[in-house]
Amino acid sequence: MMNLYHSIQTNRSVPRMRTVHEAAEELRRMDEGTAVTEYHIRQLAINNIIPRVKAGKKYLINLDALIAYLADPSASELDGGTVR
């Protein structure tokens, strides 16, 4: 019998959710000279430009969506492709 964890793992990938601070740290690990700040990531989330989930007082950011947005802001589906 297949357990629930295995079923979820094989049927879809789990999003890499990070706090704003953790997302900024991940970006710094990828590019130590990045100019992207925690404030900027938070503003992208607050303005619904990148997907986020509110968990208590914190926002959880989908790291892959953040990276995709930073790679091509004009392709954003959430805000119609406009850069604010």
N, CA, C and O atoms as CSV, one atom per row, in Angstrom:
chain,resi,resn,atom,element,x,y,z
A,1,MET,N,N,0.838,-1.181,0.000
A,1,MET,CA,C,0.000,0.000,0.000
A,1,MET,C,C,0.887,1.249,0.000
A,1,MET,O,O,1.836,1.352,0.777
A,2,MET,N,N,0.561,2.183,-0.876
A,2,MET,CA,C,1.344,3.408,-1.002
A,2,MET,C,C,0.952,4.387,0.107
A,2,MET,O,O,-0.231,4.638,0.336
A,3,ASN,N,N,1.955,4.934,0.788
A,3,ASN,CA,C,1.620,5.885,1.844
A,3,ASN,C,C,1.326,7.263,1.257
A,3,ASN,O,O,1.692,7.558,0.120
A,4,LEU,N,N,0.667,8.093,2.044
A,4,LEU,CA,C,0.237,9.414,1.588
A,4,LEU,C,C,1.420,10.286,1.186
A,4,LEU,O,O,1.355,10.976,0.168
A,5,TYR,N,N,2.506,10.267,1.969
A,5,TYR,CA,C,3.681,11.083,1.654
A,5,TYR,C,C,4.225,10.736,0.278
A,5,TYR,O,O,4.522,11.630,-0.514
A,6,HIS,N,N,4.357,9.456,-0.012
A,6,HIS,CA,C,4.877,9.025,-1.311
A,6,HIS,C,C,3.943,9.458,-2.432
A,6,HIS,O,O,4.402,9.875,-3.496
A,7,SER,N,N,2.642,9.364,-2.202
A,7,SER,CA,C,1.657,9.759,-3.207
A,7,SER,C,C,1.770,11.243,-3.534
A,7,SER,O,O,1.776,11.632,-4.702
A,8,ILE,N,N,1.859,12.067,-2.495
A,8,ILE,CA,C,1.977,13.515,-2.704
A,8,ILE,C,C,3.289,13.836,-3.403
A,8,ILE,O,O,3.326,14.670,-4.308
A,9,GLN,N,N,4.360,13.179,-2.988
A,9,GLN,CA,C,5.676,13.453,-3.550
A,9,GLN,C,C,5.748,13.095,-5.023
A,9,GLN,O,O,6.409,13.806,-5.780
A,10,THR,N,N,5.106,12.038,-5.459
A,10,THR,CA,C,5.202,11.617,-6.847
A,10,THR,C,C,4.210,12.324,-7.751
A,10,THR,O,O,4.446,12.418,-8.955
A,11,ASN,N,N,3.105,12.824,-7.208
A,11,ASN,CA,C,2.075,13.435,-8.034
A,11,ASN,C,C,2.299,14.918,-8.301
A,11,ASN,O,O,1.806,15.434,-9.304
A,12,ARG,N,N,3.019,15.609,-7.446
A,12,ARG,CA,C,3.272,17.033,-7.657
A,12,ARG,C,C,4.481,17.448,-6.841
A,12,ARG,O,O,4.821,16.824,-5.835
A,13,SER,N,N,5.111,18.496,-7.286
A,13,SER,CA,C,6.252,18.971,-6.514
A,13,SER,C,C,5.773,19.943,-5.443
A,13,SER,O,O,4.793,20.663,-5.633
A,14,VAL,N,N,6.463,19.954,-4.343
A,14,VAL,CA,C,6.125,20.838,-3.237
A,14,VAL,C,C,6.835,22.164,-3.473
A,14,VAL,O,O,8.042,22.181,-3.715
A,15,PRO,N,N,6.112,23.267,-3.406
A,15,PRO,CA,C,6.759,24.563,-3.625
A,15,PRO,C,C,7.797,24.856,-2.544
A,15,PRO,O,O,7.623,24.489,-1.382
A,16,ARG,N,N,8.864,25.515,-2.942
A,16,ARG,CA,C,9.914,25.898,-1.994
A,16,ARG,C,C,9.510,27.231,-1.374
A,16,ARG,O,O,9.814,28.295,-1.914
A,17,MET,N,N,8.826,27.165,-0.240
A,17,MET,CA,C,8.343,28.356,0.435
A,17,MET,C,C,9.385,28.829,1.442
A,17,MET,O,O,9.940,28.033,2.199
A,18,ARG,N,N,9.639,30.128,1.440
A,18,ARG,CA,C,10.622,30.728,2.340
A,18,ARG,C,C,10.049,32.004,2.939
A,18,ARG,O,O,9.195,32.651,2.332
A,19,THR,N,N,10.513,32.364,4.123
A,19,THR,CA,C,10.172,33.679,4.654
A,19,THR,C,C,10.898,34.715,3.793
A,19,THR,O,O,11.774,34.368,3.001
A,20,VAL,N,N,10.534,35.966,3.953
A,20,VAL,CA,C,11.198,37.026,3.188
A,20,VAL,C,C,12.696,37.008,3.471
A,20,VAL,O,O,13.511,37.114,2.554
A,21,HIS,N,N,13.047,36.876,4.729
A,21,HIS,CA,C,14.459,36.844,5.119
A,21,HIS,C,C,15.181,35.658,4.476
A,21,HIS,O,O,16.272,35.813,3.927
A,22,GLU,N,N,14.571,34.481,4.546
A,22,GLU,CA,C,15.181,33.287,3.964
A,22,GLU,C,C,15.305,33.393,2.442
A,22,GLU,O,O,16.297,32.947,1.866
A,23,ALA,N,N,14.301,33.983,1.796
A,23,ALA,CA,C,14.355,34.166,0.339
A,23,ALA,C,C,15.517,35.088,-0.030
A,23,ALA,O,O,16.233,34.828,-0.997
A,24,ALA,N,N,15.704,36.155,0.731
A,24,ALA,CA,C,16.812,37.075,0.475
A,24,ALA,C,C,18.152,36.363,0.681
A,24,ALA,O,O,19.090,36.564,-0.090
A,25,GLU,N,N,18.239,35.534,1.721
A,25,GLU,CA,C,19.468,34.768,1.957
A,25,GLU,C,C,19.759,33.814,0.806
A,25,GLU,O,O,20.905,33.690,0.375
A,26,GLU,N,N,18.726,33.140,0.307
A,26,GLU,CA,C,18.900,32.216,-0.823
A,26,GLU,C,C,19.416,32.968,-2.047
A,26,GLU,O,O,20.307,32.482,-2.744
A,27,LEU,N,N,18.864,34.145,-2.308
A,27,LEU,CA,C,19.327,34.936,-3.453
A,27,LEU,C,C,20.784,35.350,-3.272
A,27,LEU,O,O,21.556,35.355,-4.232
A,28,ARG,N,N,21.158,35.695,-2.043
A,28,ARG,CA,C,22.552,36.072,-1.772
A,28,ARG,C,C,23.489,34.887,-1.972
A,28,ARG,O,O,24.619,35.058,-2.430
A,29,ARG,N,N,23.024,33.679,-1.629
A,29,ARG,CA,C,23.843,32.485,-1.872
A,29,ARG,C,C,24.025,32.242,-3.363
A,29,ARG,O,O,25.094,31.823,-3.806
A,30,MET,N,N,22.978,32.507,-4.129
A,30,MET,CA,C,23.040,32.298,-5.574
A,30,MET,C,C,23.884,33.375,-6.252
A,30,MET,O,O,24.605,33.102,-7.212
A,31,ASP,N,N,23.781,34.610,-5.737
A,31,ASP,CA,C,24.494,35.755,-6.308
A,31,ASP,C,C,24.883,36.674,-5.161
A,31,ASP,O,O,24.082,37.494,-4.713
A,32,GLU,N,N,26.120,36.532,-4.687
A,32,GLU,CA,C,26.511,37.288,-3.496
A,32,GLU,C,C,26.507,38.797,-3.704
A,32,GLU,O,O,26.528,39.548,-2.729
A,33,GLY,N,N,26.482,39.252,-4.944
A,33,GLY,CA,C,26.450,40.684,-5.213
A,33,GLY,C,C,25.065,41.208,-5.535
A,33,GLY,O,O,24.930,42.314,-6.058
A,34,THR,N,N,24.029,40.430,-5.231
A,34,THR,CA,C,22.672,40.837,-5.586
A,34,THR,C,C,22.277,42.147,-4.906
A,34,THR,O,O,22.681,42.433,-3.779
A,35,ALA,N,N,21.490,42.918,-5.611
A,35,ALA,CA,C,20.992,44.169,-5.056
A,35,ALA,C,C,19.563,44.010,-4.548
A,35,ALA,O,O,18.973,44.972,-4.057
A,36,VAL,N,N,19.004,42.814,-4.660
A,36,VAL,CA,C,17.641,42.562,-4.201
A,36,VAL,C,C,17.637,42.476,-2.678
A,36,VAL,O,O,18.362,41.676,-2.087
A,37,THR,N,N,16.816,43.304,-2.060
A,37,THR,CA,C,16.766,43.384,-0.603
A,37,THR,C,C,15.514,42.712,-0.054
A,37,THR,O,O,14.579,42.413,-0.797
A,38,GLU,N,N,15.506,42.480,1.248
A,38,GLU,CA,C,14.315,41.951,1.906
A,38,GLU,C,C,13.135,42.893,1.696
A,38,GLU,O,O,12.012,42.446,1.460
A,39,TYR,N,N,13.388,44.179,1.780
A,39,TYR,CA,C,12.319,45.164,1.582
A,39,TYR,C,C,11.687,45.001,0.205
A,39,TYR,O,O,10.463,45.016,0.078
A,40,HIS,N,N,12.514,44.846,-0.824
A,40,HIS,CA,C,11.990,44.711,-2.187
A,40,HIS,C,C,11.150,43.435,-2.322
A,40,HIS,O,O,10.076,43.457,-2.924
A,41,ILE,N,N,11.636,42.342,-1.768
A,41,ILE,CA,C,10.891,41.077,-1.829
A,41,ILE,C,C,9.554,41.230,-1.105
A,41,ILE,O,O,8.524,40.772,-1.600
A,42,ARG,N,N,9.567,41.864,0.052
A,42,ARG,CA,C,8.336,42.085,0.819
A,42,ARG,C,C,7.350,42.937,0.029
A,42,ARG,O,O,6.151,42.654,0.026
A,43,GLN,N,N,7.842,43.976,-0.641
A,43,GLN,CA,C,6.966,44.834,-1.435
A,43,GLN,C,C,6.369,44.077,-2.620
A,43,GLN,O,O,5.207,44.290,-2.967
A,44,LEU,N,N,7.150,43.197,-3.240
A,44,LEU,CA,C,6.622,42.370,-4.334
A,44,LEU,C,C,5.483,41.498,-3.825
A,44,LEU,O,O,4.486,41.309,-4.521
A,45,ALA,N,N,5.623,40.971,-2.624
A,45,ALA,CA,C,4.577,40.125,-2.037
A,45,ALA,C,C,3.347,40.942,-1.659
A,45,ALA,O,O,2.222,40.563,-1.983
A,46,ILE,N,N,3.558,42.054,-0.980
A,46,ILE,CA,C,2.446,42.900,-0.530
A,46,ILE,C,C,1.631,43.401,-1.720
A,46,ILE,O,O,0.407,43.499,-1.634
A,47,ASN,N,N,2.295,43.715,-2.819
A,47,ASN,CA,C,1.620,44.236,-4.013
A,47,ASN,C,C,1.130,43.140,-4.955
A,47,ASN,O,O,0.755,43.416,-6.094
A,48,ASN,N,N,1.134,41.892,-4.475
A,48,ASN,CA,C,0.640,40.742,-5.251
A,48,ASN,C,C,1.360,40.549,-6.581
A,48,ASN,O,O,0.755,40.085,-7.547
A,49,ILE,N,N,2.610,40.889,-6.641
A,49,ILE,CA,C,3.395,40.695,-7.855
A,49,ILE,C,C,3.975,39.286,-7.876
A,49,ILE,O,O,4.136,38.692,-8.942
A,50,ILE,N,N,4.287,38.755,-6.701
A,50,ILE,CA,C,4.737,37.359,-6.593
A,50,ILE,C,C,3.802,36.634,-5.628
A,50,ILE,O,O,3.240,37.256,-4.727
A,51,PRO,N,N,3.632,35.324,-5.810
A,51,PRO,CA,C,2.759,34.573,-4.906
A,51,PRO,C,C,3.318,34.539,-3.490
A,51,PRO,O,O,4.527,34.430,-3.283
A,52,ARG,N,N,2.414,34.634,-2.519
A,52,ARG,CA,C,2.817,34.552,-1.122
A,52,ARG,C,C,1.660,34.038,-0.310
A,52,ARG,O,O,0.501,34.109,-0.718
A,53,VAL,N,N,2.005,33.512,0.862
A,53,VAL,CA,C,1.026,33.027,1.823
A,53,VAL,C,C,1.344,33.702,3.140
A,53,VAL,O,O,2.502,33.742,3.557
A,54,LYS,N,N,0.341,34.224,3.790
A,54,LYS,CA,C,0.555,34.854,5.096
A,54,LYS,C,C,0.501,33.766,6.157
A,54,LYS,O,O,-0.474,33.020,6.246
A,55,ALA,N,N,1.554,33.681,6.959
A,55,ALA,CA,C,1.638,32.705,8.044
A,55,ALA,C,C,1.921,33.480,9.324
A,55,ALA,O,O,3.068,33.825,9.611
A,56,GLY,N,N,0.894,33.746,10.073
A,56,GLY,CA,C,1.052,34.594,11.250
A,56,GLY,C,C,1.362,36.014,10.816
A,56,GLY,O,O,0.604,36.623,10.061
A,57,LYS,N,N,2.475,36.535,11.295
A,57,LYS,CA,C,2.891,37.893,10.919
A,57,LYS,C,C,3.812,37.897,9.701
A,57,LYS,O,O,4.169,38.958,9.190
A,58,LYS,N,N,4.192,36.709,9.242
A,58,LYS,CA,C,5.186,36.621,8.172
A,58,LYS,C,C,4.549,36.242,6.842
A,58,LYS,O,O,3.481,35.632,6.793
A,59,TYR,N,N,5.228,36.617,5.774
A,59,TYR,CA,C,4.855,36.158,4.445
A,59,TYR,C,C,5.769,34.998,4.062
A,59,TYR,O,O,6.981,35.058,4.267
A,60,LEU,N,N,5.185,33.956,3.510
A,60,LEU,CA,C,5.963,32.874,2.928
A,60,LEU,C,C,5.967,33.094,1.422
A,60,LEU,O,O,4.915,33.236,0.799
A,61,ILE,N,N,7.158,33.120,0.852
A,61,ILE,CA,C,7.364,33.423,-0.564
A,61,ILE,C,C,7.682,32.141,-1.314
A,61,ILE,O,O,8.472,31.321,-0.848
A,62,ASN,N,N,7.064,31.968,-2.480
A,62,ASN,CA,C,7.412,30.853,-3.350
A,62,ASN,C,C,8.736,31.235,-4.014
A,62,ASN,O,O,8.773,32.101,-4.889
A,63,LEU,N,N,9.813,30.585,-3.593
A,63,LEU,CA,C,11.154,30.949,-4.047
A,63,LEU,C,C,11.309,30.824,-5.562
A,63,LEU,O,O,11.925,31.681,-6.195
A,64,ASP,N,N,10.756,29.768,-6.141
A,64,ASP,CA,C,10.886,29.584,-7.588
A,64,ASP,C,C,10.142,30.670,-8.365
A,64,ASP,O,O,10.611,31.119,-9.410
A,65,ALA,N,N,8.981,31.090,-7.854
A,65,ALA,CA,C,8.231,32.175,-8.500
A,65,ALA,C,C,8.996,33.496,-8.401
A,65,ALA,O,O,9.005,34.291,-9.341
A,66,LEU,N,N,9.635,33.721,-7.251
A,66,LEU,CA,C,10.447,34.932,-7.078
A,66,LEU,C,C,11.593,34.950,-8.074
A,66,LEU,O,O,11.840,35.967,-8.722
A,67,ILE,N,N,12.287,33.841,-8.197
A,67,ILE,CA,C,13.422,33.755,-9.129
A,67,ILE,C,C,12.948,33.953,-10.563
A,67,ILE,O,O,13.598,34.649,-11.343
A,68,ALA,N,N,11.815,33.342,-10.914
A,68,ALA,CA,C,11.270,33.495,-12.267
A,68,ALA,C,C,10.891,34.950,-12.529
A,68,ALA,O,O,11.144,35.467,-13.616
A,69,TYR,N,N,10.288,35.613,-11.546
A,69,TYR,CA,C,9.917,37.016,-11.712
A,69,TYR,C,C,11.157,37.884,-11.894
A,69,TYR,O,O,11.183,38.754,-12.765
A,70,LEU,N,N,12.176,37.656,-11.085
A,70,LEU,CA,C,13.391,38.466,-11.192
A,70,LEU,C,C,14.094,38.239,-12.527
A,70,LEU,O,O,14.728,39.151,-13.057
A,71,ALA,N,N,13.985,37.030,-13.071
A,71,ALA,CA,C,14.610,36.733,-14.365
A,71,ALA,C,C,13.884,37.433,-15.506
A,71,ALA,O,O,14.508,37.821,-16.493
A,72,ASP,N,N,12.555,37.598,-15.376
A,72,ASP,CA,C,11.777,38.219,-16.454
A,72,ASP,C,C,10.531,38.887,-15.876
A,72,ASP,O,O,9.449,38.300,-15.901
A,73,PRO,N,N,10.670,40.108,-15.356
A,73,PRO,CA,C,9.518,40.793,-14.746
A,73,PRO,C,C,8.373,41.042,-15.723
A,73,PRO,O,O,7.221,41.136,-15.302
A,74,SER,N,N,8.661,41.149,-16.996
A,74,SER,CA,C,7.601,41.426,-17.966
A,74,SER,C,C,6.698,40.223,-18.190
A,74,SER,O,O,5.620,40.372,-18.764
A,75,ALA,N,N,7.104,39.040,-17.755
A,75,ALA,CA,C,6.311,37.832,-17.948
A,75,ALA,C,C,5.409,37.542,-16.757
A,75,ALA,O,O,4.771,36.490,-16.712
A,76,SER,N,N,5.346,38.447,-15.799
A,76,SER,CA,C,4.539,38.211,-14.609
A,76,SER,C,C,3.080,38.049,-14.981
A,76,SER,O,O,2.509,38.896,-15.668
A,77,GLU,N,N,2.471,36.953,-14.525
A,77,GLU,CA,C,1.066,36.687,-14.806
A,77,GLU,C,C,0.155,37.376,-13.792
A,77,GLU,O,O,-1.011,37.633,-14.091
A,78,LEU,N,N,0.659,37.674,-12.625
A,78,LEU,CA,C,-0.188,38.184,-11.563
A,78,LEU,C,C,-0.563,39.646,-11.740
A,78,LEU,O,O,-1.658,40.051,-11.349
A,79,ASP,N,N,0.313,40.435,-12.315
A,79,ASP,CA,C,0.008,41.864,-12.424
A,79,ASP,C,C,-0.091,42.327,-13.884
A,79,ASP,O,O,0.041,43.518,-14.169
A,80,GLY,N,N,-0.321,41.391,-14.801
A,80,GLY,CA,C,-0.491,41.765,-16.182
A,80,GLY,C,C,0.803,42.157,-16.865
A,80,GLY,O,O,0.769,42.717,-17.961
A,81,GLY,N,N,1.930,41.882,-16.257
A,81,GLY,CA,C,3.207,42.149,-16.890
A,81,GLY,C,C,3.754,43.543,-16.649
A,81,GLY,O,O,4.770,43.911,-17.239
A,82,THR,N,N,3.113,44.324,-15.802
A,82,THR,CA,C,3.616,45.670,-15.557
A,82,THR,C,C,4.621,45.637,-14.416
A,82,THR,O,O,4.481,44.864,-13.468
A,83,VAL,N,N,5.608,46.466,-14.519
A,83,VAL,CA,C,6.605,46.599,-13.471
A,83,VAL,C,C,6.320,47.888,-12.750
A,83,VAL,O,O,6.215,48.944,-13.373
A,84,ARG,N,N,6.194,47.812,-11.440
A,84,ARG,CA,C,5.853,49.012,-10.669
A,84,ARG,C,C,7.067,49.590,-10.030
A,84,ARG,O,O,6.978,50.605,-9.339
